[in-house]
Amino acid sequence: SQTIHQWPATLVQPVGSPLSLECTVEGTSNPNLYWYRQAAGRGLQLLFYSVGIGQISSEVPQNLSASRPQDRQFILSSKKLLLSDSGFYLCARRRAGGRTDTQYFGPGTRLTVL
Amino acid sequence: GENVEQHPSTLSVQEGDSAVIKCTYSDSASNYFPWYKQELGKGPQLIIDIRSNVGEKKDQRIAVTLNKTAKHFSLHITETQPEDSAVYFCAASKGYSTLTFGKGTMLLVSP
């Protein structure tokens, strides 16, 4: 199976603190990986995507950054969290092979910034 | 870039009724249209998808229709059940690119 793991599941952080969210994928090599944020329980905002190790594309300029140190690992970071960074963070991967952009999502990380 | 509009934002139905959610897209080059279901506190789950060379696709109680000329596609759920209650998202892409999502529809099925 091509499972997506996200860690941690929930996180409460003070404003100004650093952030590191981890996404790992099993069962597939060199997947396209994505970070989304979902605020207010509704829309999905694409933050970053990666087509390979060290290759990161940013969709929305902000105080977040992403890194892909290993083929199956995608990390979302921040040096100083803002209140507006609260939300549900989702990691996704593109389906291996095929000609469509099918994406499968992980279980998500609920981040609350106080 | 692509823009996907989704309606309605909230839909309430009685158990056993049908539910229809509609999406429109702006980029005529888009050729792939998935639908996701998101239950509270969980990641979205792919429930059905359609490619632009197909007009309709069914999977048990759910179906998706696509009108390329009008640039809109719809999700149809028949014989709704309380467990169908969730937020549903449509999306569009042009292939080997990113997905553009609609803002979601909260479906509430009352017993």
Interface residues (C-beta under 8 A of the other chain):
Chain A: I4 Y34 G41 R42 G43 L44 L46 Y49 E59 L90 A92 R99 T100 D101 T102 Q103 Y104 F105 G106 P107 G108 R110
Chain B: Y32 P34 Y36 G41 K42 G43 P44 Q45 L46 D49 R51 V87 F89 S93 G95 Y96 S97 T98 L99 F101 K103 G104
